[in-house]
Each structure stands twice: as C-alpha cells, then as structure tokens.
Amino acid sequence: MLPVVEGVYSYAELSTRSTEIEDEQRRNLMIKEYFFCKKIKTQIESKAKKIYERQIMSGVVAPYHCNYKLLESVADAYKNE
C-alpha cells in the first residue's frame, strides 16, 4: 500500500456537473472507474498486500513495482518536518 500522510490529499468531487462536454466525459469516466474499483476492492487489497509482504520479506523490488520501504521512509520524513 502507498503511504499517504494525513492532510496532504483532497477528495475529488464527482457529483458536480460541468457545462464543458470534455469535463463531463472525464467526470463520467472517473465515476465508472470508481464504481469498478469499489466492486473489486477486496481483490485489489488482497493482491496489494501479497505484493507488499513479498517485497518486505525478500527485500527485492520487482519490475514495475513501487519501492515500499523507500516510500514509507519518505512519508515518515515528511511527517516529521
């Protein structure tokens, strides 16, 4: 899982309609993606946990994966500033 420091993020407001067609299309796509991710949330969390645990146990960062220890240390350093 990616560490996110409390207070450095904001929620996207998807309920606000736009008069711009491109903005409305982007909003509709984001809503579809949100509900898709929500539907498979348990599977996503399970796979992410396995990847994280495998990396922490082995110390090897697989190709195209985040370096979780590095991300956690940077998040901790940011929190302590």
GUKEVEX-139239 format. One record per atom (N, C-alpha, C, O, CB): x, y, z. Coordinates in steps of 0.02 Angstrom, whole numbers, padded with zeros to 5 digits, always signed. Atoms other than C-alpha are relative to their C-alpha. Glycine has a CB too. Layout:
residues N
XYZ/...
This chain:
residues 81
+00042-00059+00000/+00000+00000+00000/+00045+00062+00000/+00099+00062+00028/-00048+00000+00061/-00038-00062+00001/+00059+00175-00032/-00014+00041+00062/-00072+00053+00079/-00016+00041-00064/+00012-00041-00060/+00085+00278+00125/-00021+00071-00021/+00012+00102-00063/+00063+00002+00045/+00023-00068+00015/-00012+00441+00118/-00007+00037+00066/-00043+00015+00111/-00069-00001-00038/+00000-00039-00061/+00017+00572+00251/-00067+00037+00006/-00090+00067-00042/+00059+00050+00001/+00064-00032-00013/-00144+00637+00328/+00005+00076-00014/+00052+00109+00008/-00023-00012+00074/+00003-00072+00012/-00190+00810+00266/+00034+00024-00064/+00030+00084-00079/+00030+00035+00056/-00033-00022+00062/-00090+00812+00103/-00037-00022-00063/-00011-00020-00118/+00072-00026-00002/+00041+00021+00057/-00229+00748-00007/-00069+00032+00007/-00088+00056+00060/-00006-00078-00003/+00069-00025-00002/-00404+00804-00052/-00043-00048-00041/-00018-00083-00086/-00005+00073-00027/+00047+00044+00035/-00557+00712-00113/-00023+00034-00064/-00031+00094-00067/-00060-00017+00045/+00026-00025+00064/-00616+00730-00292/-00076+00004+00006/-00108-00044+00027/+00022-00045-00060/+00072-00009-00001/-00792+00798-00304/-00029-00022-00067/-00023+00013-00117/-00019+00075+00015/+00026+00028+00063/-00877+00689-00434/-00074+00016-00011/-00100+00002-00065/+00009-00074+00001/+00072-00014+00008/-01055+00748-00404/-00013+00066-00036/-00069+00079-00057/-00034+00000+00067/+00008-00065+00032/-01025+00921-00479/-00002-00007-00075/+00043-00035-00105/+00056+00048+00021/+00007+00003+00073/-01086+00936-00657/+00037+00059-00031/+00048+00110+00001/-00075+00001-00020/-00036-00052+00037/-00995+01038-00788/-00037+00016-00064/-00074-00026-00092/+00073-00022-00015/+00030-00019+00064/-01053+01134-00940/+00044-00020-00058/+00022-00024-00115/-00013+00076-00003/-00047+00021+00052/-00899+01079-01036/-00009-00075-00014/-00010-00115+00033/+00073+00015+00021/+00010+00070+00019/-00925+00916-01132/+00059-00043+00021/+00049-00098+00047/-00012-00006-00076/-00060+00039-00017/-00745+00858-01105/+00003-00012+00076/+00021-00067+00098/+00063+00036-00024/-00001+00008-00073/-00757+00889-00917/-00053-00050+00022/-00041-00091+00067/-00012+00067+00035/+00054+00046-00017/-00922+00795-00909/+00018-00072-00019/+00003-00118+00018/-00066+00021-00035/-00022+00067+00021/-00849+00648-01006/+00053-00027+00048/+00052-00086+00066/+00029+00002-00072/-00052+00020-00048/-00698+00644-00889/-00032-00019+00067/-00013-00069+00097/+00052+00057+00010/+00036+00014-00062/-00815+00650-00739/-00035-00068-00004/-00031-00108+00043/-00051+00056+00015/+00035+00064+00009/-00919+00506-00807/+00048-00059+00001/+00034-00111+00030/-00040+00000-00065/-00050+00053+00000/-00763+00402-00838/+00026-00012+00071/+00034-00070+00091/+00059+00019-00047/-00024+00008-00069/-00700+00435-00661/-00052-00035+00043/-00034-00075+00086/+00018+00069+00030/+00053+00033-00038/-00868+00382-00590/-00002-00074-00016/-00007-00116+00029/-00069+00033-00014/-00001+00071+00020/-00864+00220-00690/+00060-00036+00031/+00053-00091+00056/+00002-00006-00077/-00060+00030-00029/-00685+00186-00633/-00007-00008+00076/+00014-00059+00104/+00062+00043-00016/+00010+00003-00072/-00731+00225-00453/-00043-00060+00019/-00025-00098+00064/-00032+00065+00026/+00045+00056-00016/-00875+00101-00451/+00031-00068-00018/+00018-00117+00017/-00067+00009-00036/-00034+00062+00017/-00771-00031-00539/+00050-00019+00055/+00051-00076+00077/+00037+00007-00069/-00049+00013-00053/-00632-00015-00410/-00034-00019+00065/-00011-00063+00102/+00045+00062+00012/+00038+00016-00060/-00760-00017-00270/-00026-00072-00002/-00027-00106+00050/-00058+00049+00009/+00027+00067+00008/-00833-00178-00339/+00053-00054+00014/+00038-00106+00041/-00029-00009-00071/-00053+00050-00009/-00664-00268-00336/+00050+00021+00054/+00107-00001+00054/+00037-00010-00066/-00043-00027-00053/-00593-00178-00183/+00035-00055+00040/+00095-00050+00053/-00042+00043+00047/-00029+00054-00040/-00565-00339-00084/+00056-00034-00038/+00109-00050-00009/-00053-00051+00019/-00052+00033+00040/-00467-00419-00227/+00061+00046-00007/+00118+00022-00003/-00028-00018-00070/-00055-00047+00006/-00362-00262-00251/+00041+00001+00064/+00103-00004+00062/-00026+00071-00016/-00035-00002-00064/-00320-00253-00066/+00038-00064+00013/+00094-00062+00039/-00049+00013+00056/-00033+00065-00011/-00278-00439-00058/+00064-00006-00042/+00116-00026-00017/-00048-00057-00017/-00059+00004+00043/-00160-00432-00207/+00053+00050+00021/+00113+00034+00021/-00020+00013-00073/-00048-00051-00022/-00080-00270-00147/+00037-00023+00063/+00097-00012+00070/-00035+00067+00012/-00031+00023-00063/-00049-00346+00025/+00051-00055-00014/+00105-00055+00016/-00054-00026+00048/-00047+00053+00018/+00033-00501-00052/+00063+00028-00031/+00119+00008-00014/-00033-00050-00048/-00057-00031+00033/+00146-00395-00162/+00043+00036+00052/+00104+00029+00052/-00022+00050-00055/-00036-00037-00052/+00193-00284-00014/+00038-00047+00046/+00098-00037+00058/-00050+00043+00041/-00032+00047-00046/+00229-00429+00103/+00058-00037-00033/+00110-00048-00002/-00051-00050+00027/-00054+00035+00036/+00332-00521-00029/+00061+00045-00006/+00118+00023+00003/-00025-00023-00070/-00056-00046+00008/+00437-00366-00059/+00035+00014+00067/+00096+00016+00069/-00024+00066-00031/-00030-00014-00066/+00464-00329+00126/+00040-00061+00024/+00094-00053+00052/-00055+00017+00051/-00034+00061-00022/+00512-00511+00162/+00064-00012-00040/+00116-00030-00011/-00046-00061-00006/-00058+00017+00042/+00631-00531+00014/+00048+00058-00008/+00108+00048-00020/-00024-00023-00067/-00042-00058+00012/+00696-00353+00000/+00011+00015-00073/+00048+00061-00091/+00066-00009+00033/-00007-00009+00072/+00682-00367-00189/-00060+00038-00027/-00118+00020-00015/+00007-00069-00036/+00053-00039+00031/+00583-00236-00285/-00009-00027-00071/+00036-00022-00113/+00017+00077-00001/+00015+00029+00066/+00501-00321-00435/-00006+00056-00052/-00023+00112-00035/-00065-00042+00003/+00008-00049+00053/+00500-00232-00603/-00071+00029+00000/-00120-00007+00010/+00016-00031-00069/+00064-00036+00003/+00360-00102-00618/-00037+00004+00066/-00096+00018+00067/-00044-00032-00052/+00030-00005-00066/+00328-00106-00431/+00031+00059+00038/+00087+00079+00022/+00008-00066+00040/-00026-00053-00043/+00350+00032-00302/+00049-00029+00051/+00042-00087+00071/-00058+00038+00036/-00044+00019-00055/+00491+00025-00177/-00034+00023+00064/-00028+00081+00084/+00073+00033-00009/+00042-00018-00057/+00380+00021-00023/+00039+00025+00060/+00017+00071+00094/-00042-00059+00020/-00041-00024-00057/+00517+00040+00107/+00022+00072-00011/+00020+00112+00035/+00062-00045+00010/-00020-00068+00016/+00579+00196+00018/-00059+00048+00007/-00052+00102+00036/+00029+00004-00071/+00059-00043-00005/+00403+00268+00004/-00020+00011+00073/-00038+00067+00093/-00059-00031-00038/+00017-00007-00071/+00370+00234+00188/+00049+00045+00036/+00029+00086+00078/-00001-00069+00034/-00049-00042-00034/+00533+00316+00242/-00008+00073-00021/+00001+00118+00020/+00072-00024-00016/+00011-00069+00024/+00498+00470+00134/-00063+00029+00033/-00063+00087+00052/-00006+00002-00077/+00062-00023-00033/+00321+00482+00205/+00013+00016+00073/-00012+00066+00099/-00056-00053-00006/-00017-00013-00070/+00390+00469+00382/+00041+00064+00007/+00028+00104+00053/+00039-00059+00030/-00041-00061-00002/+00520+00604+00346/-00043+00062-00011/-00033+00113+00021/+00057-00004-00052/+00045-00056+00014/+00385+00717+00275/-00043+00016+00061/-00055+00074+00077/-00044-00015-00061/+00042-00009-00060/+00275+00689+00429/+00039+00035+00055/+00010+00075+00092/-00025-00068+00025/-00040-00027-00054/+00419+00737+00543/+00025+00071-00013/+00057+00101+00030/+00059-00045+00013/-00023-00069+00016/+00454+00903+00455/-00043+00051+00034/-00030+00111+00026/+00000+00012-00074/
